[in-house]
């Protein structure tokens, strides 16, 4: 996992993946380095007028010919006639929304429907060609749900609009309240919905401590590792993925904490190396990842999508398999976008010494990173936070120059306290890094790899299979030996 490759072999059909090896210029990341509380306290600019409907009127919201708006109990009610062919045949919205290219925004609202329906929600240019920096489809029932969609605009216009597009289905009643479109960092999304990161009581380190309380290493492992927030990895060992993900996300939600999950089941995972496996077919993967996203639902979560899958495109044997993998990753981003509205999902982007930043930007675009919150860096590797954030800035510089947008990124700091010695598989002398922090040059610094879990039967754990906890590995990470 996370092995740097010696070179990229270009074939005629691989032009998308093969570019000059020189990285785009590194640009300092603009993420706030303050704590979560400081992020929440930053000032906002609200762009929507009358988003609470407390006055009893819905102006300046307008309605299309197949919708009838009214205010009911301080909620906006939209009655939709049946027989509309397209979502935009029955819509309502608000105009004169100023949008700026590369500016970050958050659209949030609470909504329900009299019958189960899919609704399209956009923030878009209000005139042709109706370019939409945000275009989401949400599934509604009679139970009111809160939706939060952070995005970065790729247009500058004084003629933006927010729309709720309700057509393409039968007659129903749609209700919405607390509509907000804001700029700046408000703690919206999963960080603002929770009171800190979730500590997994059933992590591999925690389970080892529970079973080995008499071991002289247990107290140190408990205080330095098992008591800290870290990710839970899900793959073909997880059994029924709906139950596994729902149970984990539900336990975190009940504790009002933010869980970090890793989806790790792409077909051909790890190119047959120590962490090989994955879904048996593209069809099986699509079903699995769709169920994963649906199991989170509207609960707050952070998800890292398929470590190494983008960076390892080169190890796949032909262009057809590379195209298939990119399609599966795009599908994954779409599932989290559409089925997990309060999840910040990050598509894995390798590490700072593996794939040139401009190449990675092109791959991330092809794999659907624009559909989600952003990308992850340094998962299961050892490179310093400074190296990783510099690389993330370079990837964003290329995303901006090529495609007109940037994305937030997170860094895995689980084992980067001493940096890298160039080895990737259970090297000696590595050390724990900081965890569960916002900022630090990235959106978040997280323990994505579980400290003490082996990379494979190699290095200082030659007899410990990948993903299995080794107390000796854990102790050496604590001590930096």
N, C-alpha and C positions, 0 to 999 in steps of 0.2 A: 504494500500500500504506500502511495506517495513516493514511488521511486523515480528520481530524475532520469530521463531518457537521454542517451548520448547524442542522438540527432533525430531530426524529423525527415522521413523519407517522403518526397512529394511524388504523387502520381498524377497523370493528366486529369483525373476526376476529382482530385483533392485540392483544387486551387483555393477553395474556401478556407482550408485549414493551413495553407502554406504561404507564409509571407516572409518578408525580410526579418532576420533574427534580431535586428536592433530594436530595443524597446522604445515605446513612445516616451516623451519626456516625463519625468516624474513631477507630479504636482502635489503640493501639500494637501492632505485631506482636510475638508472644512468641518468635519464633525466636531461638536462640542466635546471637550474633554472633562466636563464637570460630571458630578454625580447625577443619579436619576432625579433626585429632588431638584437640583439646579436646572436640569433640562425641563422639568415640568413647569418651573416658574418663569420660563422665558415668555415674553410678550407675544401676542398673536394678532393677526389681522383677519377679522371676519369679513368674508366677501358676500355671504348670502344675507338678504334682508328678509325679515319676518319668517325665520325658520322655526319658530315655536308656536305660531298661530294663536298666541294668547289674546290677541286683540279681537278675535272673533271673525277676522277677515283673512282672505288669502292673497290679496294684492301685495307685491307685484308679480306673483306667480300667474302664468297664463295657462290656458287649457286648449287642447286640440278638439277637433270636431267630434271625436268619439269618446270623449271624457267629460264628465260633469263634476266640477269641483265644488266643495262646500266645507265649512268648518264645523266639526262635531266634537263636543267635549274637549276643545283645545287641540284637536287633531285635524290634520287635513285629510279629507275623505275624497277619493276619486272613484266615481261609479263609471264602470267601463261597459260599453255596449258590446255585444257579441259579434262574431263574424268578421273581425279584422284580420287581414292576411299577414301583416308584418308588425313587429314590435312598435315601429314608429307611426303606425296608423292610429294609435290611441296613446297620446302622450300629454304631459304637462311639464312646465319648466320655468326657469327664471333667466332673463337675459342680462346683458351689460355687466358680465363678470370679467374683470381684467385678469389676464393670464400672462406670465412672463416665462420665456424659454429658460430652462434649467432650474426654475424655482420649484421648491418642494411644497406640496399642498397635502391636506388631509380632508377628504369628504367623509362625513359621518352622519348617520340618521338612524331612526328606529322605525321599523315597518312591519306590517302584517297584511294578510289577505283573507278574504272570506272563504276562499277555496285554494287548494295548493296550486301555485302558478310559478312560472319563471318570469322575472321582470328584468329589463335591461336598464341600467343606470349609466349615464355618461356625464363627463365634463368635457365639453367640445367647443369647437368653433361654431358660432351661431349662424354662419352663412356657408354656402358651398365653398370647399368640398367637405365641410363638417368634420375636419380633423379632430380626433378624440384622444387627448392625452390619457383619459381614463374611460374605459369601456368595460363595464362589469355586468355579468348576469347573476342574479341572486334567486335562490329558491325560497319561497314564502309559504307559510301556513297561517292559520288563525292565531298562532302564538306569536306575540310581539318579539322581534329580535333586534339587537343593536348591531349595526354594520359600521366598520371603519376601514377606509381605503386610502392609505398614503400613496402618493404618486408624484412624479416629476413631470412638469409640463415640457412639451417639445415644440410649443408655439408661443409667440408673443402677439397678443391681440387685446383690444378693449371690448371685443364682441364675443367673449366667451359666454357659454350658457351651461346650466345644470339641467339635465332632463331625466325624467322617469318615463320610460317607454313601456307601455302596458298592453300593446296589441298582440296579435298572433294567437289569441286564445278566445275562450268563450266569455260570457258576461261574468263580472265579479266586482267586488268592492275592495279597493286598496286604501290602506290608511298609513300615514307617515307623520312623524313628529321629530322635533329637535334636529332639524337639518342644519348642518354646519359645513362650510367650506372655508378652511383657514390656512394661512401660511405660518411658517415657523414651526418650532418643536413644542408640542403641547403635552407630551406624554400620551397622546392618543394612541390607539392600537393597544397591543398586548402589554406594553410597559405601563401605560397609564391605567389599565384595567386591573392590575395586580399589585401586590404589596411586596415585591421582591421575587427572586428566583427560587424555583422549587428544588429542595434537597431530596433526592430519590432515596427513600428508606430501603429500597430493595436493589440498590446498585450492587455490582460485583464486589467492590470494597466493603460496603455495609454488610452484605451477606457473609463475607469471609470473617469480618470482625465478630459478627453474631455467632458464628460457628466455632470460632477459635479464641474465645475470650481469655483463655489461659496462656496464649502465646505472648511472648515478651514484646512482639512487634505490634500487637493489637491496639494498644492505647495510642501510639503514635499514628498509626494508619487511620484510626477513628478521628482523631483531632485534626490531622493535616489533610485528609482526603475524604473519608466517608461522610463527614459532616458538611462538606462543601457542595454547592450546586454543580451539577454536571449533566451531560446529555444521556438519554437512554436510546440505544441503537435498536432498530427494528429491521428484521430481515426474514429469510426463510426459516429461521429457528423460532420465530415468534408465535407459531401456531395461527389460530384465527386472528387475522390482523385487525379486524373490527373490534373484537373484544380486547386485544392487547393494547391498542392505541386508546380506545375509549376508556379503559380502566386507568391508564396512566394519566391521560389528560383530565379525566374526571377527578382523580385523587388530588391533582395539583389545583384544580378549580375549587374543590371543596376547601382547600387550605388557603385560597386566595393568593396562590403563588403561580409564577410563570414557568411552565415546563419547557425544556429543550429536548427535541426529538430528532433523530437521524433516520432518514429513509435510505436503506442500503440493500437493495434487492434487484438492481439492474441486471438483465441477462448478460452473462459473460463477465460478471463482477471480478475485479482485480486481475483480469486477463489470465485467469487460471493459476495465479500465484497463491500466497499463503491464505488470503481471504477470499478464495474463489467460491463460486456458487451463484446465487441469484435465481430469479424466476426462470422457469423452464422455457418460456416462449414470450414473444412480444404481447400476445393476447393475455397471457397470465399476468404479465407485469401491469398492463393497463388496468385489469380488474383489481389487482393488489393495491396499486397506488391510488386508484379512485376510492377504494374502501378506506384507505389510510386517511385521506383528506376528509372524507365524509364522517369518519369516526371522531375527528376533532370537532367538526361542525363550527358552531359560533363561539366555542370556548377559546380563550387566549392561549397562544402557543408560539414558540419559535421552532422552525423546522429547517434542518440542513438536508438538502436533496442530493443524494448519491455522491458521496466522497469519491474522488478520482475519476468519475465517469467521463467528464469533459476532457480532463488532462490526458486520459488514457486512450483517446480516440486513435492515436497513432498505432497502438498495439493491435487494433482490430485488423483482420486479414484483408479486407477489401472495402471499396467505397460503399457498396450496398449495405454492409453491416454498420459503417459509420453513419450513413444516412438514417438507418433504422434507429440507432441509438439516439441521435439528435431528435428524431421524431418522438421517441418515448420520453425524453427529457422535456420536450415542449409540452407533451401531453401532461406530464407531472405538474409543470408550472401552471397549466390551465386548470387542473383539478384543484390545486390549493387556492388559486385565484377565485374560482367559482364556488367551491364548497366549504372553504375555511376562511371566512371574511376577516376574522380577528387573528389570523396567523401571519406572522412575518416569516416568509420562506426565503431561503438563501440557497442558490444553486452553487455547488462547489466549484471553485476556480483554481484548484491546485495550490501550488506554493511559489514563492518568489524566485526560486532557482530552477524551475521545471520548464515552463512554457513561456515564451516571450509575451510580454503584456499585450501587444497589439494582436497577436495571434489569439490569445485567450479572449480578448474582447470580441473578436469575430465569432469565436466558438460560442461564447455565452449568448450573444445575440441570436445565433442560429438555434441554440438550445432553449430559448424562450425567457431569458432573464428579464426582459422588459415586462413580463406578466406579473412579476413578484417583487418583493422588497429589495432583493439584491443578491449578493454572492458571498461565499465564505472562502477564507484563505488559511492555509497552513494546517488543515485538518490532519491529525495524526503525524505531524512533523514537528520540527524543533527550532525552526528559524525564529529569530527575535521578532518582537512586536514591531520594532522600528523597520526592519527589513520588510515585514509583511504589509505594514501600512503604506510604505513607499511603493510597493508593488501594486497595492490596491489603488493608490492614486494614479499610477501609470495606466492601469486597466481602465479606470474611469476617464482619463484623458483621451484614450482611444475610443471609448464608447461615445464620448461627447463629440469628438471630431468626425467620427464616421457616421453616427446615427442620431446625434442631437439629444442624447440623454445621458444621465449618469445613474448609478445605483449605490445605495448604502452597502457596506460590507462588514462582516464580522471576522474576527481572528481567533483561531484556536490557540489558546495559551497554556494548554494543559501540561506541556512538557518543554516549554521554551525558556525556562528561567536561566539556563546557562547557554542558550543558543545551540547551534548545530555544530557537530564535528564532521559533517559530510556523510555520515552513515544514517540509514533510515530504519533499520530493523533492530530494535532493542539495543541501541548503543549505550555504552557506559558513560558516566559523567554528566548525564542530563539532570534537569531539575524542574520541579513544579514552577509554573508561572501564576500570575494573578488570575482570578476568575470572577465571573458575575459582575462585571463593571460595564457601565456605559462610557462612551468616549474612549480616551486613550489613543486617539488617532483613527479609530474605527467606530462603527455604531455601537458595538459591544465586544468585549473580550470575554470569551467563554471557554470552559473546559468541554470541548466536543469529544475528543478521545478520552476515554475513562482512564485516569492515571492508574498504572499497575496492570492494565490489560495488555497482554502480549501482542506484538506485531506479527508473530509467527515463531517457528522453532529456529531461532537464530540469535546472534548477538549474545547478550548475557542471560538469555532465557532459552537455551537450545532445546529444551524438552517441553516447553509450554506452547501449546497451539494458539493460533491467532484468536483473539477475543477472550481468552481465559485469563483470569486474574492470577497474578503471581506476587505474593507478599514481598519477595526479595526485590522484584522490580519496583514495587511501590516504595519500599524503604529506601532504596537507592535514589529514587526521585525526590523523596523528602530531604535526604542528606546531600544530594548533588554529587553522588559518588559513582 
